[in-house]
Amino acid sequence: MTSIELLTLQARESGINNEFPRFAENLFQKALHAGYGSEEIAALVKVLH
């Protein structure tokens, strides 16, 4: 399990708002699927369209 997936799970289990963790998880997944997995985190901007 990735760190962001764990954060999302912990937010859900704690009953706190998990809107941001879900957004971040989706963004990281999009970046990975687009082939940016080996790039710096700033590469996330490439999937914000």
mmCIF file of the N, C-alpha and C atoms, coordinates in Angstrom:
data_MODEL
# 
_entry.id   MODEL 
# 
loop_
_atom_site.group_PDB 
_atom_site.id 
_atom_site.type_symbol 
_atom_site.label_atom_id 
_atom_site.label_alt_id 
_atom_site.label_comp_id 
_atom_site.label_asym_id 
_atom_site.label_entity_id 
_atom_site.label_seq_id 
_atom_site.pdbx_PDB_ins_code 
_atom_site.Cartn_x 
_atom_site.Cartn_y 
_atom_site.Cartn_z 
_atom_site.occupancy 
_atom_site.B_iso_or_equiv 
_atom_site.pdbx_formal_charge 
_atom_site.auth_seq_id 
_atom_site.auth_comp_id 
_atom_site.auth_asym_id 
_atom_site.auth_atom_id 
_atom_site.pdbx_PDB_model_num 
ATOM 1   N N  . MET A 1 1  ? 0.853   -1.167 0.000   1.00 0.00 ? 1  MET A N  1 
ATOM 2   C CA . MET A 1 1  ? 0.000   0.000  0.000   1.00 0.00 ? 1  MET A CA 1 
ATOM 3   C C  . MET A 1 1  ? 0.906   1.239  0.000   1.00 0.00 ? 1  MET A C  1 
ATOM 4   N N  . THR A 1 2  ? 0.570   2.186  -0.845  1.00 0.00 ? 2  THR A N  1 
ATOM 5   C CA . THR A 1 2  ? 1.350   3.420  -0.907  1.00 0.00 ? 2  THR A CA 1 
ATOM 6   C C  . THR A 1 2  ? 0.998   4.338  0.255   1.00 0.00 ? 2  THR A C  1 
ATOM 7   N N  . SER A 1 3  ? 1.847   5.304  0.490   1.00 0.00 ? 3  SER A N  1 
ATOM 8   C CA . SER A 1 3  ? 1.613   6.261  1.586   1.00 0.00 ? 3  SER A CA 1 
ATOM 9   C C  . SER A 1 3  ? 0.303   7.012  1.398   1.00 0.00 ? 3  SER A C  1 
ATOM 10  N N  . ILE A 1 4  ? 0.025   7.437  0.168   1.00 0.00 ? 4  ILE A N  1 
ATOM 11  C CA . ILE A 1 4  ? -1.197  8.207  -0.075  1.00 0.00 ? 4  ILE A CA 1 
ATOM 12  C C  . ILE A 1 4  ? -2.437  7.330  0.092   1.00 0.00 ? 4  ILE A C  1 
ATOM 13  N N  . GLU A 1 5  ? -2.342  6.056  -0.285  1.00 0.00 ? 5  GLU A N  1 
ATOM 14  C CA . GLU A 1 5  ? -3.463  5.135  -0.076  1.00 0.00 ? 5  GLU A CA 1 
ATOM 15  C C  . GLU A 1 5  ? -3.704  4.938  1.420   1.00 0.00 ? 5  GLU A C  1 
ATOM 16  N N  . LEU A 1 6  ? -2.626  4.837  2.186   1.00 0.00 ? 6  LEU A N  1 
ATOM 17  C CA . LEU A 1 6  ? -2.740  4.688  3.634   1.00 0.00 ? 6  LEU A CA 1 
ATOM 18  C C  . LEU A 1 6  ? -3.366  5.929  4.256   1.00 0.00 ? 6  LEU A C  1 
ATOM 19  N N  . LEU A 1 7  ? -2.959  7.102  3.800   1.00 0.00 ? 7  LEU A N  1 
ATOM 20  C CA . LEU A 1 7  ? -3.530  8.349  4.304   1.00 0.00 ? 7  LEU A CA 1 
ATOM 21  C C  . LEU A 1 7  ? -5.033  8.406  4.031   1.00 0.00 ? 7  LEU A C  1 
ATOM 22  N N  . THR A 1 8  ? -5.432  8.018  2.829   1.00 0.00 ? 8  THR A N  1 
ATOM 23  C CA . THR A 1 8  ? -6.851  8.006  2.460   1.00 0.00 ? 8  THR A CA 1 
ATOM 24  C C  . THR A 1 8  ? -7.627  7.039  3.354   1.00 0.00 ? 8  THR A C  1 
ATOM 25  N N  . LEU A 1 9  ? -7.080  5.855  3.544   1.00 0.00 ? 9  LEU A N  1 
ATOM 26  C CA . LEU A 1 9  ? -7.720  4.851  4.391   1.00 0.00 ? 9  LEU A CA 1 
ATOM 27  C C  . LEU A 1 9  ? -7.846  5.342  5.833   1.00 0.00 ? 9  LEU A C  1 
ATOM 28  N N  . GLN A 1 10 ? -6.784  5.911  6.366   1.00 0.00 ? 10 GLN A N  1 
ATOM 29  C CA . GLN A 1 10 ? -6.815  6.404  7.745   1.00 0.00 ? 10 GLN A CA 1 
ATOM 30  C C  . GLN A 1 10 ? -7.828  7.534  7.916   1.00 0.00 ? 10 GLN A C  1 
ATOM 31  N N  . ALA A 1 11 ? -7.911  8.415  6.934   1.00 0.00 ? 11 ALA A N  1 
ATOM 32  C CA . ALA A 1 11 ? -8.894  9.492  7.003   1.00 0.00 ? 11 ALA A CA 1 
ATOM 33  C C  . ALA A 1 11 ? -10.300 8.917  7.018   1.00 0.00 ? 11 ALA A C  1 
ATOM 34  N N  . ARG A 1 12 ? -10.564 7.971  6.129   1.00 0.00 ? 12 ARG A N  1 
ATOM 35  C CA . ARG A 1 12 ? -11.900 7.365  6.060   1.00 0.00 ? 12 ARG A CA 1 
ATOM 36  C C  . ARG A 1 12 ? -12.234 6.648  7.369   1.00 0.00 ? 12 ARG A C  1 
ATOM 37  N N  . GLU A 1 13 ? -11.284 5.854  7.887   1.00 0.00 ? 13 GLU A N  1 
ATOM 38  C CA . GLU A 1 13 ? -11.528 5.107  9.114   1.00 0.00 ? 13 GLU A CA 1 
ATOM 39  C C  . GLU A 1 13 ? -11.688 6.020  10.336  1.00 0.00 ? 13 GLU A C  1 
ATOM 40  N N  . SER A 1 14 ? -11.063 7.175  10.306  1.00 0.00 ? 14 SER A N  1 
ATOM 41  C CA . SER A 1 14 ? -11.147 8.115  11.422  1.00 0.00 ? 14 SER A CA 1 
ATOM 42  C C  . SER A 1 14 ? -12.401 8.976  11.355  1.00 0.00 ? 14 SER A C  1 
ATOM 43  N N  . GLY A 1 15 ? -13.099 8.905  10.231  1.00 0.00 ? 15 GLY A N  1 
ATOM 44  C CA . GLY A 1 15 ? -14.312 9.691  10.074  1.00 0.00 ? 15 GLY A CA 1 
ATOM 45  C C  . GLY A 1 15 ? -14.046 11.156 9.776   1.00 0.00 ? 15 GLY A C  1 
ATOM 46  N N  . ILE A 1 16 ? -12.816 11.462 9.334   1.00 0.00 ? 16 ILE A N  1 
ATOM 47  C CA . ILE A 1 16 ? -12.513 12.848 8.987   1.00 0.00 ? 16 ILE A CA 1 
ATOM 48  C C  . ILE A 1 16 ? -12.646 13.034 7.479   1.00 0.00 ? 16 ILE A C  1 
ATOM 49  N N  . ASN A 1 17 ? -12.707 14.262 7.073   1.00 0.00 ? 17 ASN A N  1 
ATOM 50  C CA . ASN A 1 17 ? -12.853 14.571 5.651   1.00 0.00 ? 17 ASN A CA 1 
ATOM 51  C C  . ASN A 1 17 ? -11.665 14.007 4.888   1.00 0.00 ? 17 ASN A C  1 
ATOM 52  N N  . ASN A 1 18 ? -11.940 13.169 3.907   1.00 0.00 ? 18 ASN A N  1 
ATOM 53  C CA . ASN A 1 18 ? -10.857 12.583 3.121   1.00 0.00 ? 18 ASN A CA 1 
ATOM 54  C C  . ASN A 1 18 ? -10.862 13.088 1.678   1.00 0.00 ? 18 ASN A C  1 
ATOM 55  N N  . GLU A 1 19 ? -11.468 14.245 1.474   1.00 0.00 ? 19 GLU A N  1 
ATOM 56  C CA . GLU A 1 19 ? -11.548 14.807 0.134   1.00 0.00 ? 19 GLU A CA 1 
ATOM 57  C C  . GLU A 1 19 ? -10.156 15.066 -0.451  1.00 0.00 ? 19 GLU A C  1 
ATOM 58  N N  . PHE A 1 20 ? -9.279  15.687 0.322   1.00 0.00 ? 20 PHE A N  1 
ATOM 59  C CA . PHE A 1 20 ? -7.940  15.964 -0.193  1.00 0.00 ? 20 PHE A CA 1 
ATOM 60  C C  . PHE A 1 20 ? -7.129  14.686 -0.401  1.00 0.00 ? 20 PHE A C  1 
ATOM 61  N N  . PRO A 1 21 ? -7.102  13.759 0.568   1.00 0.00 ? 21 PRO A N  1 
ATOM 62  C CA . PRO A 1 21 ? -6.366  12.522 0.300   1.00 0.00 ? 21 PRO A CA 1 
ATOM 63  C C  . PRO A 1 21 ? -6.869  11.777 -0.939  1.00 0.00 ? 21 PRO A C  1 
ATOM 64  N N  . ARG A 1 22 ? -8.181  11.768 -1.167  1.00 0.00 ? 22 ARG A N  1 
ATOM 65  C CA . ARG A 1 22 ? -8.719  11.118 -2.376  1.00 0.00 ? 22 ARG A CA 1 
ATOM 66  C C  . ARG A 1 22 ? -8.254  11.844 -3.630  1.00 0.00 ? 22 ARG A C  1 
ATOM 67  N N  . PHE A 1 23 ? -8.292  13.182 -3.599  1.00 0.00 ? 23 PHE A N  1 
ATOM 68  C CA . PHE A 1 23 ? -7.828  13.977 -4.731  1.00 0.00 ? 23 PHE A CA 1 
ATOM 69  C C  . PHE A 1 23 ? -6.352  13.681 -5.014  1.00 0.00 ? 23 PHE A C  1 
ATOM 70  N N  . ALA A 1 24 ? -5.532  13.690 -3.954  1.00 0.00 ? 24 ALA A N  1 
ATOM 71  C CA . ALA A 1 24 ? -4.100  13.451 -4.112  1.00 0.00 ? 24 ALA A CA 1 
ATOM 72  C C  . ALA A 1 24 ? -3.836  12.042 -4.633  1.00 0.00 ? 24 ALA A C  1 
ATOM 73  N N  . GLU A 1 25 ? -4.541  11.067 -4.106  1.00 0.00 ? 25 GLU A N  1 
ATOM 74  C CA . GLU A 1 25 ? -4.371  9.686  -4.567  1.00 0.00 ? 25 GLU A CA 1 
ATOM 75  C C  . GLU A 1 25 ? -4.690  9.575  -6.054  1.00 0.00 ? 25 GLU A C  1 
ATOM 76  N N  . ASN A 1 26 ? -5.775  10.191 -6.478  1.00 0.00 ? 26 ASN A N  1 
ATOM 77  C CA . ASN A 1 26 ? -6.160  10.176 -7.884  1.00 0.00 ? 26 ASN A CA 1 
ATOM 78  C C  . ASN A 1 26 ? -5.093  10.851 -8.748  1.00 0.00 ? 26 ASN A C  1 
ATOM 79  N N  . LEU A 1 27 ? -4.573  11.971 -8.270  1.00 0.00 ? 27 LEU A N  1 
ATOM 80  C CA . LEU A 1 27 ? -3.555  12.703 -9.009  1.00 0.00 ? 27 LEU A CA 1 
ATOM 81  C C  . LEU A 1 27 ? -2.278  11.866 -9.168  1.00 0.00 ? 27 LEU A C  1 
ATOM 82  N N  . PHE A 1 28 ? -1.840  11.228 -8.090  1.00 0.00 ? 28 PHE A N  1 
ATOM 83  C CA . PHE A 1 28 ? -0.650  10.372 -8.163  1.00 0.00 ? 28 PHE A CA 1 
ATOM 84  C C  . PHE A 1 28 ? -0.882  9.198  -9.105  1.00 0.00 ? 28 PHE A C  1 
ATOM 85  N N  . GLN A 1 29 ? -2.072  8.603  -9.053  1.00 0.00 ? 29 GLN A N  1 
ATOM 86  C CA . GLN A 1 29 ? -2.377  7.483  -9.950  1.00 0.00 ? 29 GLN A CA 1 
ATOM 87  C C  . GLN A 1 29 ? -2.350  7.926  -11.412 1.00 0.00 ? 29 GLN A C  1 
ATOM 88  N N  . LYS A 1 30 ? -2.915  9.094  -11.696 1.00 0.00 ? 30 LYS A N  1 
ATOM 89  C CA . LYS A 1 30 ? -2.894  9.614  -13.067 1.00 0.00 ? 30 LYS A CA 1 
ATOM 90  C C  . LYS A 1 30 ? -1.458  9.819  -13.547 1.00 0.00 ? 30 LYS A C  1 
ATOM 91  N N  . ALA A 1 31 ? -0.617  10.352 -12.669 1.00 0.00 ? 31 ALA A N  1 
ATOM 92  C CA . ALA A 1 31 ? 0.781   10.584 -13.031 1.00 0.00 ? 31 ALA A CA 1 
ATOM 93  C C  . ALA A 1 31 ? 1.500   9.265  -13.296 1.00 0.00 ? 31 ALA A C  1 
ATOM 94  N N  . LEU A 1 32 ? 1.261   8.278  -12.462 1.00 0.00 ? 32 LEU A N  1 
ATOM 95  C CA . LEU A 1 32 ? 1.889   6.968  -12.665 1.00 0.00 ? 32 LEU A CA 1 
ATOM 96  C C  . LEU A 1 32 ? 1.449   6.349  -13.988 1.00 0.00 ? 32 LEU A C  1 
ATOM 97  N N  . HIS A 1 33 ? 0.152   6.392  -14.247 1.00 0.00 ? 33 HIS A N  1 
ATOM 98  C CA . HIS A 1 33 ? -0.379  5.808  -15.483 1.00 0.00 ? 33 HIS A CA 1 
ATOM 99  C C  . HIS A 1 33 ? 0.101   6.559  -16.727 1.00 0.00 ? 33 HIS A C  1 
ATOM 100 N N  . ALA A 1 34 ? 0.425   7.828  -16.562 1.00 0.00 ? 34 ALA A N  1 
ATOM 101 C CA . ALA A 1 34 ? 0.922   8.628  -17.693 1.00 0.00 ? 34 ALA A CA 1 
ATOM 102 C C  . ALA A 1 34 ? 2.423   8.436  -17.895 1.00 0.00 ? 34 ALA A C  1 
ATOM 103 N N  . GLY A 1 35 ? 3.071   7.655  -17.027 1.00 0.00 ? 35 GLY A N  1 
ATOM 104 C CA . GLY A 1 35 ? 4.485   7.363  -17.202 1.00 0.00 ? 35 GLY A CA 1 
ATOM 105 C C  . GLY A 1 35 ? 5.436   8.308  -16.487 1.00 0.00 ? 35 GLY A C  1 
ATOM 106 N N  . TYR A 1 36 ? 4.931   9.057  -15.513 1.00 0.00 ? 36 TYR A N  1 
ATOM 107 C CA . TYR A 1 36 ? 5.773   10.019 -14.806 1.00 0.00 ? 36 TYR A CA 1 
ATOM 108 C C  . TYR A 1 36 ? 6.294   9.497  -13.466 1.00 0.00 ? 36 TYR A C  1 
ATOM 109 N N  . GLY A 1 37 ? 6.202   8.211  -13.245 1.00 0.00 ? 37 GLY A N  1 
ATOM 110 C CA . GLY A 1 37 ? 6.574   7.629  -11.964 1.00 0.00 ? 37 GLY A CA 1 
ATOM 111 C C  . GLY A 1 37 ? 8.009   7.834  -11.544 1.00 0.00 ? 37 GLY A C  1 
ATOM 112 N N  . SER A 1 38 ? 8.904   7.998  -12.495 1.00 0.00 ? 38 SER A N  1 
ATOM 113 C CA . SER A 1 38 ? 10.318  8.157  -12.150 1.00 0.00 ? 38 SER A CA 1 
ATOM 114 C C  . SER A 1 38 ? 10.742  9.621  -12.059 1.00 0.00 ? 38 SER A C  1 
ATOM 115 N N  . GLU A 1 39 ? 9.791   10.535 -12.266 1.00 0.00 ? 39 GLU A N  1 
ATOM 116 C CA . GLU A 1 39 ? 10.111  11.962 -12.232 1.00 0.00 ? 39 GLU A CA 1 
ATOM 117 C C  . GLU A 1 39 ? 9.890   12.555 -10.846 1.00 0.00 ? 39 GLU A C  1 
ATOM 118 N N  . GLU A 1 40 ? 10.366  13.771 -10.658 1.00 0.00 ? 40 GLU A N  1 
ATOM 119 C CA . GLU A 1 40 ? 10.156  14.486 -9.402  1.00 0.00 ? 40 GLU A CA 1 
ATOM 120 C C  . GLU A 1 40 ? 8.664   14.750 -9.203  1.00 0.00 ? 40 GLU A C  1 
ATOM 121 N N  . ILE A 1 41 ? 8.284   15.019 -7.971  1.00 0.00 ? 41 ILE A N  1 
ATOM 122 C CA . ILE A 1 41 ? 6.876   15.243 -7.647  1.00 0.00 ? 41 ILE A CA 1 
ATOM 123 C C  . ILE A 1 41 ? 6.280   16.420 -8.421  1.00 0.00 ? 41 ILE A C  1 
ATOM 124 N N  . ALA A 1 42 ? 7.117   17.357 -8.841  1.00 0.00 ? 42 ALA A N  1 
ATOM 125 C CA . ALA A 1 42 ? 6.640   18.496 -9.632  1.00 0.00 ? 42 ALA A CA 1 
ATOM 126 C C  . ALA A 1 42 ? 6.029   18.047 -10.961 1.00 0.00 ? 42 ALA A C  1 
ATOM 127 N N  . ALA A 1 43 ? 6.324   16.832 -11.378 1.00 0.00 ? 43 ALA A N  1 
ATOM 128 C CA . ALA A 1 43 ? 5.749   16.306 -12.626 1.00 0.00 ? 43 ALA A CA 1 
ATOM 129 C C  . ALA A 1 43 ? 4.234   16.152 -12.518 1.00 0.00 ? 43 ALA A C  1 
ATOM 130 N N  . LEU A 1 44 ? 3.682   16.205 -11.299 1.00 0.00 ? 44 LEU A N  1 
ATOM 131 C CA . LEU A 1 44 ? 2.239   16.120 -11.136 1.00 0.00 ? 44 LEU A CA 1 
ATOM 132 C C  . LEU A 1 44 ? 1.508   17.204 -11.912 1.00 0.00 ? 44 LEU A C  1 
ATOM 133 N N  . VAL A 1 45 ? 2.157   18.321 -12.099 1.00 0.00 ? 45 VAL A N  1 
ATOM 134 C CA . VAL A 1 45 ? 1.530   19.423 -12.835 1.00 0.00 ? 45 VAL A CA 1 
ATOM 135 C C  . VAL A 1 45 ? 1.195   18.997 -14.271 1.00 0.00 ? 45 VAL A C  1 
ATOM 136 N N  . LYS A 1 46 ? 1.910   18.022 -14.767 1.00 0.00 ? 46 LYS A N  1 
ATOM 137 C CA . LYS A 1 46 ? 1.688   17.539 -16.142 1.00 0.00 ? 46 LYS A CA 1 
ATOM 138 C C  . LYS A 1 46 ? 0.343   16.824 -16.305 1.00 0.00 ? 46 LYS A C  1 
ATOM 139 N N  . VAL A 1 47 ? -0.241  16.375 -15.207 1.00 0.00 ? 47 VAL A N  1 
ATOM 140 C CA . VAL A 1 47 ? -1.527  15.684 -15.313 1.00 0.00 ? 47 VAL A CA 1 
ATOM 141 C C  . VAL A 1 47 ? -2.689  16.562 -14.832 1.00 0.00 ? 47 VAL A C  1 
ATOM 142 N N  . LEU A 1 48 ? -2.416  17.811 -14.545 1.00 0.00 ? 48 LEU A N  1 
ATOM 143 C CA . LEU A 1 48 ? -3.469  18.741 -14.130 1.00 0.00 ? 48 LEU A CA 1 
ATOM 144 C C  . LEU A 1 48 ? -4.036  19.460 -15.351 1.00 0.00 ? 48 LEU A C  1 
ATOM 145 N N  . HIS A 1 49 ? -4.927  18.814 -16.009 1.00 0.00 ? 49 HIS A N  1 
ATOM 146 C CA . HIS A 1 49 ? -5.561  19.447 -17.180 1.00 0.00 ? 49 HIS A CA 1 
ATOM 147 C C  . HIS A 1 49 ? -7.015  19.115 -17.223 1.00 0.00 ? 49 HIS A C  1 
# 
